[in-house]
Structure formats: structure tokens, C-alpha cells
Amino acid sequence: MRCGHSSWRHFRSRFPSSSGRSASLALRTFTRRSDDAYLRLARELVAEDGFLPSQVITSELQRIAYGTDASCYRLTPRLVVNLHSESDVQSLVRRAGRSRLPLTFRAAGTSLSGQASSDSVLARLSPHRWSNKKVLDQDGLVVQLEPGVIGGHANAFLRRFGRKIGPDPSSIDSCMIGGIVSNNSSGMCCGVAQNTYHTIREVRLVMADGTLLDTSDCVSRAQFRSSHGALLDELRALARAVQTDPQLAERIARKFRIKCTTGYSLNALVDVCADDPNADFEILKRLIVGSEGTLAFVSSVQLATVPDHQHAATAFALYDSVAEACEAVQRLRAQDAPVRAVELMDAACLQAAQHNARQHGRQVAGLPLGELGTGSAALLIETAADHASQVREQADRIRSLLGGGGGGGGGGGELPPPPHFEHDRCRSQQLWEVRRGVIPIAGSRRRQGTAVVLEDVAVPLERLAAFTTRLQVAFRRLHYDDAVVFGHALDGNLHLLFTQHFDRDGGPETNRYAALMEAICEEVVRHEGSLKAEHGTGRNVAPFVEREWGTQAYELMWSLKRTFDPSNILNPGVILNRDPEVHLKALKDMPPVDEQVDSCIECGFCESVCPSRDYTLSPRQRIALLRQTPSSQHNSAEHVHLVEDTCAADGMCATKCPVSINTGALVKKRRASRKKSAHHLNAAAQVVASNFALSAKVGRSLLCAAEQLLPEGSALATQLNRILGHPSTGSPLPYSIQRCSPSPDQKKLSDSTVSAQADPESIVYYVPACVNRILCTDQAALEPTDSLPTVVSRVLTRAGFQVEKLAHSEQLCCGLAFESKGFPELGAKKAAELLRALDQHPYFYSAAATTTATTTAAAT
């Protein structure tokens, strides 16, 4: 049952506009008249459409944080709405349409071209929802995915079938299916043939008027044909018009032989015969791919999967020039070589990697690069198959095709031997680190206050060498001395990475960026390429779509937009925009905050592993909020709550961050600074540290009492859940606690002494992490009465170890609980206590189990 009018009254009581409390506790009264429409929309969604109050976000600080994405644009939405279900999408689309309020959908926010930014209504996929996955056949040939599924999770789900999804963007472990479909993502290995457009089978959509369409359901198709026959007829008519214009049809077909995400997927109007009985629906679902949320909302998609080869070999080949490297790539393509990926890196790219390696006192992936010439280039080549013997045969064939090329790079002009292929997985990963390290190296070397900009272009392979050379000339002419060029050479797809400072109100730096974009556009058009190969049009190249495509195709795109979205409420200004300078507006500035996080490029890779992202903010959003708010606001109650108090401070973000930023370290530093003068908090922490066993026991008892008073599914639990704004699971306890039941019994671990006959090598001293002493029983376990420490002890025993318990272990703690909360001295004290206890024993084992903390103990 969704909440209705009574919930809106409660919403207003929680957020009185006249209250003097912080913005997180007050529904802001917008000062401009135009903002009344957003306030009215917020009210209607809760009072009439049953949205939870927590789904409708009006706090200025939260809107700044949630508005952040990976692009070079900074827009703050006027209203943020968290979408829980398909019906939420339908309600929001209909109300936004009636109110004429532009609406932008957001999945992971890893898109680079500004297509997921909004200064109106930003609709976010709620965490832990929209993540259903289903294989539709016994062999895993087709998979059904919701838009909140992370691409890497989809591949992990398909691994047991030896399959994966076709698109393989570098952000695969962070980006979501919604963005992959909406951007027509591809990647290093999939090329054009296995991108989203060519692997889509069916799609479920919410149209601009709120109508639901499932192309896999004949009933839904029949209903849609009845209600939207004019739209389907228009699509068929547009396809027929294109197909009867040979010149336009050939231009479209030629454009999509290479990677192209500039504008709409006009190849849908060429690839599907207009006279086919099902042409209208087939055209519709293909047009949705790459439409960047401007035509409809994708609530589910069926994708054909591709083989996930388990054996691979990798070669790193150096060349004296980009032309030589591109010539080698052309030979591989012409002979249909069995390559999975061919990555090009220019001299600047290699020199940056070499410089970074020398700073760390090592070689690049174990390979001596020697003295690189200014025109040097490298290819990273990978071949893969299901069997190791087949991989070796393929590697030998590639070597023969390359002939005498590859493996040099010294500038001497002699043809070196063919490149050596590494078949060892670890060595291959070392080689790939050179390629994957490009963005991190650029991010770490950029000047303070500058942003990392990543452009994305493609040209026919035979034009790649000349195109790359001319781009390098343009970079030098405009003084982009740190620019690097790399990309998917087999597809003629290049990424252009450089650092850029953006003036707030225009100026020489913005003008320099504008000149560079003009130069890139000129070269792309000259070489009949794509201004956006795989990152999507967004705002970034919207002003250049007509120049790349020509007026006829450009106006055809406008016709498609009007057909799907006559009110122009779905992501207006993205893909199609008649403002010639929209790409120069709302550019992102990156003011310094703290040296620990200043290198953050706001890519969002950290968010998939952040445990607190579902509660308040992710690491990226915390950094953005610090950057975009004056320091005078940093001590406000809401700011402290969002940035500091609700961060897990576990450092998991650093494991996914391309520049290894540990936002938790900054948060802990800020907590410590803030609590230095809070004597009462320091005294309380000292009491807890001195009586740690008793404190853990009290914590367990309180949680046990809470579970007894608030059982899952009870009326009180459900009501508190709505009030507190937690996910509708029937429990008001935090998401991670809902799966645990405190266990007061900690005596199941062995208290015995070490047997004299025991093999010293088989003895382990197990120290349960403190969080597992309190939240230690998993209700989903086979034996839910067992605590996690008990289960760990049982597993170790079955593995042949003798598990022993340290004396007074209930009082011991690694110190992380105190250090992470802003009490570093107490944390160090508790860690020292644990080390002293461990030093008394020659063999010990420590596990953080379900926590992400690393204790000071180790295992032998």
C-alpha cells in the first residue's frame, strides 16, 4: 500500500517551509516564481501519486550532490526524484508533461557527454532496485536485465554459461544497463557488431506520455498499436522515405559501418525494411538504443549474449610512428586476423606511462621502453579462444601477419621481429595496466583546479593515421601539451584525453577549449568520421550534429524527436540543440578542497562499492559537495551529516578509483579535526574503549530489543520505515542490519589451550572483528542460530586448523572503530593492545569477515 494524502500532511509536518532547521529537515520554499512549479510537482507526487517523502528531494545540498556526473558539466537540478518502480516512472512522466517540466533520467551517472545532467527534474534509479536479472534460455543466449544492473554484475551472472553481454566499456564495473542501452555503448573488444544496437532483442519502455510498451508481449504491442498507431505509422513512413532516397540511405549505412553515437540511431531506418509487417516495432526499439533518455525510459531490456572466452594471449608492440602502427592494424583487419582487441597508444601516452613508472622505480609492465621518439606509438593486441592450444595458433597467425613490424620503437627505422605474446594471465594483466593506466596517470598529473576531459571520435580505419597526426598538430597549436591519444584502433576509434581549466564566465581558457572542439569537428568531418564514437552526443557535441550529418539527416532527427516526445520534456537539449554554444555553458570547475581528493575526476567508479551510497551520498558526491559549497557551510548540521557522519570511511572507494583516492581518509581527518575540541565525545569514547566487552554486550542487547519490538512486517515497523525513509522492506533498521540478528553467545569459539601434540603450522588464533561480535548472525544462513565467528571457526576446523581464542579477546579491538569515527589516538591505543596480545603467540589469524576493515593482525 502506497502512502496518500495523510502521508503528504506528514511530509509537510516533517518539512515545514517556515522552519529554521537545516535544509535536510525542511522543504525549501523556492524563491523564484518559476520554482513554484517544482514545489507543486513535489507535493503532487507525494500527496496524489503515493511517492514516499524520502523519494522527493528538495534539499539544496542534496540536489548539488546528486546532480554530479562524470561529464565536464555542472548543473544543479531543481528537484530530484528517486524512482522505485515502473509505476513511479509513469506517474512522474505524466505529471512532468502536464507541468511542462523537463525531465532527465539517471542510472550510474558515468556518462561523459553531459546527457545525464539536468537543471530541472533529475529522476534517479533508486539503489538496490531496478536490478533484476533473468536468463531466458538454458544456454544463456539471451538475458533480460533491468536498467539498474551494473554491467559487470550482468557478466558475473552470465559467467556460468560462458557468456557475457556484448558491450564492454571501460566503466563496465560501474556503469549500468540503462546507460549502456541509452548510449549504445561498445568498448575495447565488441567493435560495432556486438554493441548494444546489434545485440538488443526486446525492450520494455515508458513513453513520454506515460504509456507502457513491452515489445516482447503481443498483447502490449496490440494495445500500443491501438493507442499509438499514428506514431508507428510515422516511423514506417520515415523509414520508407529514407529507403527511397539512395543517397541518404547510403550515407547512413556508411556512417554506421564505424562506431557512431552522434545523433540518433538512423541506421534503424535503413536496416529494417519499411514494408515488413513488424517494421514499426523493430524500428522503434532500435531507435531507443543510443537515444540518451530523450525518446523514452527503458525499464527492461533483452540482450543477446556473446561468448566469454576463458583463454587469452596479449602482445605489446612498439612502432616508430603512428603511421606504422596504423598500417599494422590495417593488415590485421584486411586479413580478418583473430584478434579480440587492438589498442593504440601514442608517444605522449607512452611517455606519461614511462614517467610514472620511473617515479615508482620500475619498468612499464616489465618492459623497457627505451628512448621513445616523439612520433612513437604502441599497439596492445589480444587474442582469445576457448582452448589454450587455439590461442597459441591464433597468436602465431597474428605474428605472421605483422611480419617484421612490432617490438621496436627506438626510432632507428629497422624492422624488429614480430611481437611476443604473453599467455600467462598475470603477465597479460601487467601489459594491460599500461593501457588502463592512461586515465589515472593523466588525473594524477593534472594541474590543481583543472578537469580531465575525454573526447571520443572515430574515422574509417584507412584514414586513422592521417587523422591522428592532424589531431596531434592541433593539440600542439592550441598548447594542449599534456594531451594523449589512445583508443580502439581496430575500429578507428580514438580517445582524446587532456586537462582543461574552465573559466566561470567564459574567458581565454574556455575560448581555447572552444577552438579545440572546432578543430576536432573540422578533422572529423574532413575524414568522414564520428564526433562521438561510443560516449554519446549529450550536450558536448550537440551543436555539431548538423555539421557532421548534414541538414537533411539532422532535420530527420528532429522529426523523430517530435514523433516520440511532442512536448519536448524528455532530456531536452541533449543530442539535438540549436544553441551553437551549449557545449560551452555550465562547464565544471574543480576548485581545490584537500590534496587527498583534489585529483578526483568525478568519474563515479567508486559508487558501486560504497556501502553508504544508499543512505546518503557516495564518495564522488561528497567531494563534489565540498567543491561546490563555500567553506562557511561545511560546518552546518546537514553538510556534516551528508559528508562526514554517514560515510563508512572504510576506504573501499580507493579500490575502484582510477586515481586511488580514499575519500574515507579525508572524512576521518575531518572528523578528528571536528572532535578535537568536543571533550564530552572524547570522554565517552574513552569509556567505550576501556570497557569494550561491556559496550559490545550493551550494543547486542539493544539490537536484540529493537528486533523484538520491531519485527519485520509489523505495522509499527512499516510506519517507522516510511517516516525514516528507508527502503520498503518492512523494517526500520538500516539496510545492512536487516539481514543480521545479534547473538549474545560468544562462547562457541574454543577457549581451550593449545595441545602439546598440535602441529604449530595448524594453529590459528582467531580474532573476530568487533562488528561481527554485535551483528554476527545471518538470518539467511543454513543454520541461522550460528554466529559468523562460529561459522568461521567451523570452516577453519574442517580445513584442518586448530582454532584458538586469545585471552580476553572480548576486550580487544583493532582500533578501526575509533579511528574511523575521529578518535585516532584511541584507535592507535586499541591496535597496540591487540598487537601486544598477538605478540605472545607465534601463530594467529585475524579476519574482518563481513567488514571491509583490515585489522592490524596477520596470518601465518
N, C-alpha and C positions, 0 to 999 in steps of 0.2 A: 504494500500500500504506500503510495507516494504522498508526501505531505501537501496540504492545500492551504486554504485561507488562514486557518489557525496558525500554520507554520509561518506565514508571512507576518502575522502580528507578532509572533515570537521573534522573527528575523528583525523587525523594526525595534523591538524591545532590546535586542542584543546590540543593535547598531543605531542608536538614536543620533540623528544628524546634529542635534544641539549639544551632544556630549563633549566634554573636554578631554575625553580619553584619546589614546593614540589611534592612528588610522586603522590598525588591525581590529580595534574594538568599536569602530564607528563607521557607519555607512556614510561616505562622504557626500556632501551636497555640492554638486558641481557648480562652479561659479559662472560659467558661460551659458548663455541661453541654449545653445546647441547641445550642451551636455544633458539637458533635461530629458532628451530622448533616450539616452543611455540609462539614466536613473529609472525612467519608466519601463524600459525593457527589463532591467534587473528586477524590478518589482513584479512585473507580469510573469516572468519565468518562475519565480518562487510562489507567488500567490495563485496563479492560474494554471501553470503547467507542471507543478509538482517538483520543481528542482529543489534540492537541498540548499539551505542558505550557504553552506560551505562551497557549493559549486559556482556561485556567482561572486566574483572577486572585484571589489571596487577600491581596495586599499591602494594608495598611490605607490608605496614602496613595493608591494607585491606585483603591481602592474609593470613597474620598471623592470623588476627581476624576470618575470615571466615573458616579457617582451623581447628578451635577449635571444639571438640565434647566432649561427656560425657565419653569417654574411658580414659584409662591410657596412651594413646599415644599422642605424639605431632608431627604432620607432617605439613609442610607448603606447600601448593600446588603451582606449578609454574604458574598456570593460573586458574582463577575462572570464570565460565560462568553461568550466570543466565538464566534459561530456562523458556520461556514464553509459549511455545506451543509444541504440539506433533511434528510439523514440525521442530522446533528448535532441538529437540532430534534427529530426523532423520539426520539433516544436521551435527550436532556435531559428532554423532557416525560415519558417513561415512568419515568425514574429519579426525577424530582421527584415524580411521582404516587405511586410506591411509598414514597418517604420522607416524603410529605405536606409538602413544602416549597413554599411559594408561589413563583410564577414570573411575572416581568414581562418582556415583550419591549420592546426599544427600537430605534427606527430613528435619526432625526436628533436626537431629544430637543428639538424645538422646540415641543412641545405645552405649553399654558399652564395646564391644569387639574389637574395632578398625576397624570395617567394613566400617565406613563412613569417614575414614581419607585417605588423599592422598598427595603424594609429586609430583604429576603430574598434571592432569587436574581434578578439582573438579567442578562437574555440580550440581548447586543448584536449587531447585524448587523456582521460584520467589514468594515472598509473595503476597497474595491476588489473586493468580492464582492457578490452579490445585485444586480447592476447590468445584467443583460441586457435588451435592448430588441428588439422584433420587430414589424414591421408585418405584419398578417395578410391584407392585400389590396393590390392595385396602386394604389388611391387613398388609402390611409392612413386609411380609415374606422374601423378597429379596430386597436388597438395592444396588444401583450402586454408587460407590464412586471413586473420583479421588485421586491421591496419596498425595495431599496437604491437605486433610481434616484431622483435628485433631480428634483423636478417640473419645474424649469426646463430640465434636460437632456432630459427627455422632450419638452418643447415644441420645443427646438432640433432634436431628432431628427426631429420631425414637420414642421418648417418647410418642407422641400422639397415637401411635399404641400399646403401652405397650410392645415394643420390644427394643432390643439393639443388637449390634454386639457381637459375641461370645468371642473374645479375650478381656481380661480385665487387661492389665498390670498396674502396679502401676503408670506408667507415662501416663496413658490414657488421661489426660487433657493437655498433651504437645506433645506426640508422634503423628506421622501422619500415615495415612493408608499405604503410601509407605513403611515405616519402619515396620509396623505391618505385612504386607504381606511378605516382604523380609526377615524378621527374624522369621517367623512362630510364632508370639507372642502368648502367652497364658495368664496366670495370676493367681490370687488367687482363682477364682471361676470356671473358664471354664474347667480346667483339660486338658485332651487330647481330649475328644470327641467334645469340642466346640472350639478348637483352629483354627487358620487360615486355616490350611491344610484341616480340616474336614468341614469347612463352606464355602470354596470357591466354586463358581458355574461357573463363566466365567471370562475371563481376556482379556485385550487388551494390547498388547506388542509392543515394538520396539526392533527388534532383533539386534544382533551385527553387521549386515551389513546394518542396517537402514530400513529393511523391516517391514511393519506394519502388525500385525496379530490380528484380533478380533475373539476369539473362539466362540462368540455368533452369529456371522454373517456367514451364509452358503456361501455367495459369497467370503468373505475374506478367509474362510477355503479352498475353492476350488482353489483360486489363490495361496494360500500358498502351497497347496499340489502340484500344478504345478511347482512352483519355488523352493520349498524346499523339494521335495519328498525324497531326499536322507537322510535328517535329520530325517524326520518322520519314514522312513524305519529303520534307525539306532536305534531309540528309541524303536520301536517294537521288533527289534532283541535283544536288550539288555534286554528287559522285558522277552522275551521268554527264553533267556539264564539263567536268574535268576530263572524263574519259573520251569525250568527243572533241577535245582540244589537244591534239597530239603534241604540240609544243609545250604546253603547260604540264601535261601528263609526263612527258619525258624529263622535264626539269625536276619535277617532284621525285620521280623514280631515281634520277641521278643524285639528287641531294641526299637521299636516304641510303645510298649504297655505302656511304661513310657514316660515322656517328653524327647525329644531328638532333639536338633538343632545342633548337632555335624556333620559336613559334609552336604551333600545334602540329600534331602528327598527321599532316596532309597525305601521307602515304596510305592512310586508311581509305581515302577517296580514290586511290589508284589500285590498291591491292585486292579490293573486293568488287566483283562485277556488279554494277548497278542493277542489272536485271535478275540477279539471283534472288530467289524468294525470301531468303533471310538476310539480304544485304543490309537492311536498315539497322538491325540489332548488331550485326557484325561490325558495321562501320562505327556505330555508337560506342561499343565497348573499346574499340581500338583508339578512337579519338580521346577517350578518357585517359589513356596512358600518356603521360607527359603533359597533361593539362594543368598541373600545378594548382589544383583546387579551384580553378576558375570556371569549370563546367558543372561539376557535381562533387559530392562527397562519397568516397569509396569506403564502404563498411565491411566488405569482404571480397576476396579475390581468389580465383582458382588459377594456379600456375602449373605449367608443365615443368617437370624437373629434368635435370641433366645428370650424366654420370659424374661421380666424385671419385676420380682415380686415386688410388692409395699409394702408388709408387711414382716417384719423380726424380729428375736429374736437372741440375742447374749449372749454367756456364756464365762466366763473366768475361766479356771480350772487349778489349781496348782498341780504339782506332785513332788514326792521326787526324781525322776530321769528321765532322758531322756528315759530309757527303759520302765518305767511305762507309760509315755506319749505316746510312740510309740505303746505300747500294746493296749492302749485305742483307738488309731487311727485304728489299725488293726481290733478291734471289730466293730467299726463303718463301716469300709469298708466291712468286711465279711458279715454283716447283711444288707448291702445296705441301711444304715441309710440316712434319708432325710436331708443331710447337704449340704449347699451351699459352705462353706469354713471351713477348719480346719487348723489353723496356729500354727506352733510350734516355741517356743522361748526358748533358753537355759538359764542357770543360769547367764552367763555373760551378756546376753541381758537384763534379768530382773534386775540384779544389776545395770546396766547402767541406766535403767529407774528409779529405786528406788533412785539412787544417784541424778539424775536430778530433781526428784520430791522433795527430801529433800532440795536441793538448793533453790527451789522455795517455800518451806514451805507448801507443800501439799502432799496428797496421790496420788498414781498412779491410775488415773481414779476412785478415790474414794474408792479404795480397799486397805486395809492394807496387804502388802505382808509379813510382819513378818520377822523373821530371815531366810533368804534363805540359803539352803545348797549349797555346791559347785557343786553338781550334779542336783540341782533342774531344773525343766522345767515347761512350761505352754502351754496350748492349748487355742486358741481363736476359738470358734466354733460358726458358724452362720447357721441358717436355715431360709428359706424364702418360701412364697407362695402368692397366690393372695388374700387370705382372712385371717383375723386375727385369726379366730377360727381354721383354718387349721394349722397355725403356732404354736398355742398352743398345738395342738395334736402332731405335729411333735417334738416339744420341749420335751414333756412328753415321747415320744418314745426314743429319744436320751438319756434322763436321765436314762431310764430303761436299755438301752444297756450299759451305762457306769457303772451301778451298784454302787458300793461303791467308785469308783475312782473319783478323781477330787475334787478340793476345799481345799486341804490341803497345802502341800509344806513346812511344818515345820520340816521335817526330822525325825518325830517320828515313822514312819512306820505304824501308824494306818490308816485304810481306812476311809477317810472322806465321808460325804454324797455327792450325785451327785451335779454337779454344778448348780447354779441358773441362769436361763435365763432371761435376760432383754428384755422386749418388748417395752419399751419406746425408741423412736428414739434417743433422746438426750443422754440417758444413754448408749445406744449401741454405739453411736459415741465416747463417753468417753472411752469405752473399746477398741475400735479400735485405739484410739490415742496411746495406749501402743505399738501396732504393728507398726503403721505408724511413731512413734517417733524414731524408731531404727536408721535410717539413719541420721536424724537431730542430735540426741544425739552424735553419733559417729563423725559426721562432726564438731560439736562444741567442742568436747573434744580432737580432734587430735592435735598432736604437730605441731608447726609452721613449714611450709615448707614440710609437708608430704601430700600425696594424700590419698583419701579414695578409696580403691579397693573393688569391689563387685564381687566375683566369684559366679558361678551358676551351681549346679550339681544336679543329680537325680539318685536314685537307686530304685530297687523294694522295695515296702513298707515293706516286711518282713525282709529286710536287713537294714532298716533305723536306728534302734537303734545301732547296732554294728558299722555301718558306721559313725554315728555321734560321737560315743565315740572315735573311732580311729582318726577322724579329730581333736578332741579336744586335744588328746595326741600329734599330730603333731604340732598343734599351740603352745603348751607349750614347746615342744622340740626345736622349732625354735624361741622361745621368742616373739611370737605374743600375748603378754599378753592382748592386748585390743580387740582381735578378738571375734566376736559374731557370733552365728549360729542361723538362723531363716529361716522360709520358709513355703511352702505349703505342709504340712505333708501328706495330703490325697493322694497326687501324688508322695510322696517320694522325693520331690523337696526342696533342701536346698539352701539358700543364705549364703555365707561366706563373712563377712564384716570385714575388718581390715585396718589399716592405714599403709602406706609404704612410706619411703623416697627412691627416685631413684637417684643413682649416675649418673652424667652426662656421664661419660665414663666407666661405669662399676665400680665394686668395691664391698666391703663387703655387702652393702645393696641390691644391685642388685643380688648378689650371693645368699643372703638369700631368696629373692623372687623366684629365680630360684629353690632353694631347696624346697620351699613350693609348687610350681607348680608341681614339680616331685612327691612330696608326695601325693598331691591331685590326680594326674593322676594314681599313683600306687593303691590308695584305690578305685578309681572309677572302674578301670579295675578288681581289685580283687572282687568287689561286683557287677560286670556286670551292671554298670550304664552308665550315660551320663556325659561327662565333661562339656557340655553346655546343660542345660535343656530348657531354653527359651530365653536366651540373644543372641544367635547366636555365630557361631565359630569365625568369624573375624580373626584378627591376633593372638588373645590371646591364642587360643588352636590349631591353625593350625598345629604346629609341632607335636601335639599329636593325630591327627585324625587317622593315620595309627595304632598307638598303641591301640587305643580304638576299632577300627573297624576290624583290621586285613588287611593284604596286599591285599587279593582278593577284598574286598569291597572298599578299598582305590583306587586301580587301576581302578575299575569300575567308581568311582567318577571322576577320571582324564579323562576317556573316555567320560563321559557326558560333562565335560568342553570343551574338544576338539570338540565335536559334535556341541555345541551351539556357541562357540567362538574360532574358529580355530586360530585366530590371537592373542588371549590372551590379548585383550585390555580392557575388562570389569573387573575392580577391581582386577587385578592380584595380587597374594599373599594372598588374602583373602580366607578363607576356606581351600584351598589347597596350601601348601607351603613346598618346600623341604629343606628350610633353618631351621635347628633344633634350631636356636636361634633367629628367627624373633620376638618371643614374648618378647625378652629382648632388642630389639632395638627401638630407638626413644621413650623411656619411658618419661612420662610427669614429669617435675619438677614444683614445686609450690613455687617459691620464694615469700617471704612476700612483700606486697605492702603497705597496710594500714590495721590496725586492724579492720576497718569496713567491709572489704571484704576478709580478709585472710582465712576465713573459707569456702569460695566458693569452691564447688566441681565440678563446671563447668558442672552440670547436664543438664542445658538448660531449666529447668521448667519455668524459668522467661520469656522466649521469647514469649510465647503465649499471654501475656498481655502487652508486652512492646509497647507503641504507636510509638516509633521511630525506631523499628527494620526494618521497610520497607524503612526508609530513609537512615540510615547509619548502626549503629550497635545495638545489643541487650546488656543487662547488662552483660551476660556471656562473650560476645565478647569484651566489654570494659575492663573487668577485665583481660581477657587473654592478651589483647594488653598491658596493664600496666605491666603484669608479664613478658612478652616476649620481651619487648623493654627496652634498658638502659634508666635510668632517664634523660640522656642528650638529648634524643629525645622527652621527654614528653612535651617540650615547642615548638616543631615545629608546624608550621601552620596546617599541615594535622593531626597531632596527637591531637592537641587541638580541631580541628573541629570534628574528629571522636569520641573522648572520652567525651569531655565536652560540646561543643557548640550545639550539636544535640541531647543531652539527654533531655527527657521531665522532668526528675527529679521529677516525681510525686509519686514515691515510690510504684507503683503498683507491681514492681518486688518482693517486700518483701512479698506480699500476696501469691505468688506462690512458693517462695524459701523455700526449706525444712529446711534451717537454718536461715530463716528470714532476709536475707541480703537486705538492702536498698541501692542499688547502687546509686540512686539519691542523697542520703545524702552525699556520698563521692564526687559526682560530684559537688554538691553545695558548699562543703567545698573547693574543688579545685578552683572553680570559684571565691569564695570570696577571697582566698589567692592571686589569679592572679590579681584581680581587685582592691586590696587594694591600689596599687601604681598607678592605672590608674585614675588620678584625673579628666580628662575630662569625663570619663564614669560615675564617681560618681556624677559629676555636672549635667550631662544630666539626670541621674536617679532621682536626687533631683528635677529637674524641672518637670519631668513627675509626680512624687509623689505629688508635690504641686499643680499641675494643672491636676489632674487625669480626671476630667469630660471632659476638653478640649482635653486631649490626646486621650481618648476613642472616642470622636467625630471625631477627625482627622483620627484615625485608621479606623473607619467605612467609612468615606468619601473616603479614599484611596482605600479600598477594593471595594467599590461601583464603583469607577472609573475603577479599574482593570477589574471588571466583564463586564463593558460596552465596554472596549477596547478589551477584550479577551474573547468573548463569546465562550461557548463550541461548538466545531465543526468547528470553523473558521480556515482559513488557517494559520493565524498568531499564533493562539493558538496551533495548531497542530505542527507547525515548532518549536515553543519555547519548546513545550513538548519534542520533540526529542532532542533538544540541551541540555536542562536541565536534560534529562534522567529520567523524571517522567513516571509513568505508562501511557500507550497509551489510555487515557480517553478523549482526545480532549481538555484538559485544562492544562495549565502550572502551575496552582495553586497547592499547596500541597494537598495530597490525602484527608485529613480531611476537608479542606476548600472547596473542590469542591462541597460538599453537603450543604453548607451554603451560604446564601445571607445576607450581612449586612443589618440591619434595623436601620435607624436613628431615628425611632419613639420609644422613651422610655416612652411616656406619657400614654400608655394604662394601666399601673398599677395605682391602686387607689391612689389619692392624698388626699382623704377625711380624716376627723378626725374621731376618734372613737366615735361611737354613745353612748350616755349615757345609752341607754337601752340594749346595746350589752352585751351578756354573756362573761365575761372575759376569760372563758375557750375556747371560739370560736374565739378569736382574735389572728391573727398571723402577725408578722412583717416580711415581705419577703425581703431578700437582695439578688438580683441576682448576681451570680459570674461575675467577670469582663469580662471573656472570652465570656460569654453569652450576654453581652451588645454589644459586637462587632460582634461575629459570632452567631447570635441569630435566624435567620430564616431558618428553614429546608425546602428545596425545595420539599422533599418527603412527607411533612405533608399534611393532608387532606385540610387544609386551609393555603397554603404556605405563605400568606402575614402576618401571625401572628408570632410574635417573640416568642422565647422559654419562656422568663419571662411571656409573656401574656398567653401562654398556661398553665404554672404552676399556675398562678393566677386564671385562669378559673377553673382548676381542683380543687383547694382548695376551691373556692367559691361553686362549685357544691357539695363538700363534707360537706358543712355547716359552713365553716370558713369565718370570715370577714378578708379579706386581706388588710393590711395597708402598707404604704410605709414610711420608715424612712425619716426624713428631711435631705435634701442634700445628698441623697443616691448615686447620680451620682459621688460624690467626695469620697465616701467611698470605701475601698478595704480591703480584709482580709490580704494583705501583701505578699501572696504567690508569686505573680508575681515578686516581688522584691527579696524576699528571695531566690527563686529558680534560679535567674539569678546572684547571687553572691553579693547581697546587703542586708545582714541580718539586719543591723541596720535600714534601711528604711522599710524593711518588718515588723520589730517589731513596728516601729512607726505607720505604717498604721493599723496594727492589733489593736494597742492601741486605735487609733481613732475610729475604728469600735466598740470596746468594750465599749468605753465611750458613743457612740450613743445608743448602745443597753441597757446599764445600766439605761437609762432614761425610759425604758419601761418594764413592768413586763412580757409581753408575746412577743415572737418574734420567727421567723422561718428563717433559712438560708439554702440555697441549692446550691450545686456546679453544679447541673444538669448534663450536659454532660461532665463536667470536672471531674478529679479524685482527685482534691484537696479537703481537708477538711478545712472549714473555722473555725474561732475561735468562731463563733456563735453557738447557740444550740437552740433546740425547746422544749417547754413545752406543 
